[in-house]
Amino acid sequence: MSETMTETTTTVNEPKVVEEPIAKASADATMLRSGVTGAVVGFFCGGPLLSALLGFLAAYASQKEGTPGDYARSLGDFGISVRDKAAAIDEKHHIAERSTKVASEAWDKAKQYDGKYNAMDKARDTAVSVWVRFTTYVREKRLLERGVEVTGMGYEYVAYKVGTKEASKKVD
């Protein structure tokens, strides 16, 4: 007699998440992935300036060979992976649809509040007043000129220190 075992599997209705390695992309696609992921990380870590800096840096580095290029390309692959996981989660929980509905309702309530209390005009008037006072203060105290002067002095100091170290290395 021979014994045979049968296995039964049950399936649950879950969104399909593809766990395949990310396909080899063209150089342009790789640069785009790395740049966009670098820009997103930069934005969350430091705002728009860091976003631009990290985005361009990652895009540039992704085209180079060696460790920096490998890191930049893997950053792009990570970004694609996160995007795919987020899409799967959104498909399951409908986060984008629900947040759009909540934002729309909040906007409608904000418009009602503004119609009743005229808050937008008051906020605009306050912002203009603060801006005028700020620019007047900057002009009176000559902050821009002084900032440029101090920055130039700092640059000259660093250039002098670097220049003297280079000169002393050549003499030795």
Secondary structure as UniProt FT lines:
FT   HELIX           27..46
FT   HELIX           48..61
FT   TURN            62..63
FT   HELIX           67..93
FT   HELIX           95..117
FT   HELIX           119..141
FT   HELIX           143..171
//
